[in-house]
Amino acid sequence: MNPDARSPIVVLAAVIERDGHFLVARRLERGHLPGLWEFPGGKCEPGESHEACLARELIEELGVRSTVGREIAEVEHAYPDRTVRLHFRSCEIAGEPEARLGQEIRWVAREALGSLEFPAADRELIERLIRRSL
């Protein structure tokens, strides 16, 4: 068995809302889950706090400073090649995000979230956001 499949990879994701729209990014074609939409964020480094991880990832990916808020969901999901423990945190950002890694980013209306293809681990949160049950 792949060691990554045994111990979950801790991932942080920022749920950023402005005027009823959520910031989402499209995963690059290289790597895990290519082309799917996701909330910005990334892997937590060993010894790194969740807040520090998410703040670092938002600077690296989008060039924005952030205020990391409360955790709104935690999901552990087993993909065929790895297991992830995904922590979704509400965040506010200062300034306008830029796609620094070549990824596509967009602001998506709450009602339109269901029209995008997200990873399986995100499905429950997407449904909750659409229903406004957070």
C-alpha positions as CSV (number, residue, x, y, z in Angstrom):
1,M,0.0,0.0,0.0
2,N,1.2,3.5,-0.8
3,P,2.3,5.2,2.5
4,D,0.4,8.3,1.5
5,A,-2.8,6.3,1.5
6,R,-2.2,5.2,5.1
7,S,-1.6,8.6,6.8
8,P,-3.8,11.5,5.7
9,I,-2.3,14.5,4.1
10,V,-3.4,17.6,6.0
11,V,-4.8,20.2,3.5
12,L,-6.2,23.6,4.3
13,A,-8.7,25.4,2.0
14,A,-9.9,29.0,2.1
15,V,-13.6,29.7,1.7
16,I,-13.6,33.3,0.6
17,E,-16.9,35.0,0.0
18,R,-17.5,38.5,-1.4
19,D,-20.9,39.9,-2.4
20,G,-22.4,36.4,-2.6
21,H,-19.6,35.0,-4.8
22,F,-16.9,32.5,-3.8
23,L,-13.3,32.5,-5.0
24,V,-12.4,29.2,-6.6
25,A,-9.3,28.1,-8.5
26,R,-8.9,25.4,-11.2
27,R,-6.3,22.8,-10.5
28,L,-3.4,22.7,-12.9
29,E,-3.3,19.8,-15.5
30,R,-0.3,18.3,-13.9
31,G,-0.7,16.7,-10.5
32,H,-3.5,15.2,-8.5
33,L,-7.1,15.8,-9.6
34,P,-6.2,17.9,-12.7
35,G,-8.7,20.4,-14.0
36,L,-11.1,20.2,-11.1
37,W,-12.2,23.4,-9.3
38,E,-11.3,23.9,-5.6
39,F,-11.1,26.4,-2.9
40,P,-7.6,27.9,-2.7
41,G,-5.1,26.4,-0.3
42,G,-2.7,23.6,0.0
43,K,-0.8,21.1,2.1
44,C,0.2,21.8,5.6
45,E,4.0,21.5,6.3
46,P,5.2,19.6,9.3
47,G,4.9,21.7,12.4
48,E,3.0,24.5,10.6
49,S,-0.3,25.7,12.2
50,H,-3.4,25.7,10.1
51,E,-3.6,29.5,10.1
52,A,0.1,29.8,9.0
53,C,-0.4,27.2,6.3
54,L,-3.4,28.9,4.8
55,A,-1.9,32.4,5.0
56,R,1.3,31.1,3.3
57,E,-0.7,29.3,0.5
58,L,-2.8,32.4,-0.2
59,I,0.3,34.6,-0.6
60,E,2.0,31.9,-2.8
61,E,-1.0,31.1,-5.0
62,L,-2.9,34.4,-5.1
63,G,-0.6,37.1,-3.9
64,V,-3.0,38.3,-1.1
65,R,-2.7,38.7,2.6
66,S,-5.5,37.1,4.6
67,T,-7.3,36.9,7.8
68,V,-8.0,33.2,8.5
69,G,-11.2,32.7,10.3
70,R,-13.0,29.7,11.9
71,E,-13.1,26.2,10.6
72,I,-16.4,25.6,8.8
73,A,-15.8,21.9,7.9
74,E,-13.4,19.1,8.2
75,V,-13.5,16.1,5.8
76,E,-11.3,13.1,5.5
77,H,-11.5,11.5,2.1
78,A,-9.7,8.4,0.6
79,Y,-8.8,8.7,-3.0
80,P,-7.3,5.7,-4.7
81,D,-3.7,7.0,-4.3
82,R,-3.9,9.0,-1.1
83,T,-6.1,10.1,1.8
84,V,-6.6,13.7,2.6
85,R,-7.8,15.4,5.7
86,L,-9.2,18.7,4.4
87,H,-9.9,21.6,6.7
88,F,-12.1,24.4,5.2
89,R,-11.6,27.8,6.9
90,S,-13.5,31.0,6.3
91,C,-11.1,33.7,5.2
92,E,-11.0,37.3,4.3
93,I,-8.4,38.7,1.8
94,A,-7.0,42.1,1.3
95,G,-6.7,43.2,-2.3
96,E,-7.5,41.5,-5.6
97,P,-6.2,37.9,-6.1
98,E,-3.9,37.1,-9.0
99,A,-3.3,33.6,-10.4
100,R,0.4,33.3,-9.6
101,L,0.8,29.7,-10.5
102,G,-0.9,29.9,-13.9
103,Q,-4.2,28.5,-12.6
104,E,-7.6,29.9,-13.6
105,I,-9.4,31.7,-10.8
106,R,-12.9,33.1,-10.7
107,W,-15.6,34.5,-8.4
108,V,-18.6,32.2,-8.6
109,A,-22.1,32.9,-7.4
110,R,-23.4,30.7,-4.6
111,E,-26.1,29.2,-6.9
112,A,-23.5,28.4,-9.6
113,L,-21.1,26.4,-7.4
114,G,-23.0,23.2,-8.3
115,S,-22.2,23.7,-12.0
116,L,-18.5,23.3,-11.5
117,E,-16.7,20.0,-11.1
118,F,-15.0,19.9,-7.6
119,P,-13.1,17.0,-6.0
120,A,-15.2,14.4,-4.2
121,A,-14.0,15.6,-0.8
122,D,-15.6,19.0,-1.5
123,R,-19.1,17.8,-2.4
124,E,-20.7,18.1,1.1
125,L,-19.4,21.6,1.6
126,I,-20.6,22.7,-1.8
127,E,-24.1,21.4,-1.1
128,R,-24.1,23.2,2.3
129,L,-22.9,26.5,0.7
130,I,-25.6,26.3,-2.0
131,R,-28.3,25.6,0.7
132,R,-26.8,28.4,2.9
133,S,-26.6,26.0,5.8
134,L,-23.3,27.0,7.3
